[in-house]
Amino acid sequence: MKKYYQKEELTFGRKERKDEFLIYNAKNRTIHLVPKEIYKVWKCCRNSSLEDIFKSTKIPKRTLMSILKLLKNKKLIKEI
């Protein structure tokens, strides 16, 4: 049986909480509600080097590395 998600359900995080965003992983069909900083890093990760991510997000390197490790463990990014 196929499951369908309502549009309001998927955009709930953006409408109600402005500091949290939704990330949808199409490979294993999971939805993650993450804080703004993690969403910003995830968005910058597409075909970018570590230096580019660091410059664009302006997050301290230690925090950035922990966020990247968390995203990798959740299988939202492939490589660091």
C-alpha positions in Angstrom: 0.0 0.0 0.0 1.4 3.4 -1.0 1.6 6.2 1.6 1.1 9.8 0.7 2.2 12.8 2.7 0.1 16.0 2.8 1.7 19.2 1.7 1.0 20.8 5.1 2.6 18.0 6.9 5.9 18.4 5.0 6.1 22.1 5.4 5.0 22.1 9.1 8.5 22.8 10.4 9.0 25.9 8.2 5.6 27.4 8.9 5.4 27.0 12.7 9.1 27.1 13.7 11.3 29.5 11.9 14.5 28.3 13.5 14.0 24.7 12.4 13.9 23.2 8.8 12.9 19.9 7.2 15.4 17.8 5.3 13.9 15.0 3.2 16.1 12.0 2.4 14.7 10.4 -0.7 16.9 7.3 -0.6 15.5 5.9 2.6 12.4 8.1 2.7 13.0 9.8 6.0 12.3 13.4 7.1 14.5 15.1 9.6 13.6 18.3 11.5 16.9 20.1 12.1 18.0 23.5 13.5 18.9 26.4 11.2 22.7 25.9 11.5 22.6 22.3 10.5 20.3 23.1 7.6 22.6 25.8 6.4 25.6 23.4 6.4 23.6 20.7 4.6 22.5 23.1 1.9 26.1 24.2 1.4 27.4 20.6 1.2 26.4 20.0 -2.4 29.7 19.6 -4.4 31.6 21.9 -2.0 35.0 21.5 -0.3 35.4 21.9 3.5 36.9 25.4 3.0 34.0 26.6 0.9 31.5 25.4 3.5 33.5 27.0 6.3 33.6 30.4 4.4 29.9 30.4 3.4 28.5 29.3 6.8 30.9 31.2 9.1 30.5 28.5 11.8 33.6 27.6 13.9 35.5 24.7 12.5 35.1 22.4 15.5 31.3 22.9 15.4 31.3 22.5 11.7 33.1 19.2 11.9 30.6 17.9 14.5 27.7 19.0 12.3 29.2 17.2 9.3 29.8 14.1 11.3 26.1 14.1 12.5 24.9 14.6 8.9 27.1 11.7 7.7 25.8 9.4 10.5 22.2 10.2 9.5 23.2 9.5 5.8 22.2 12.9 4.6 25.6 13.5 3.1 28.0 11.0 1.6 31.6 12.2 2.3 33.3 14.7 4.5 
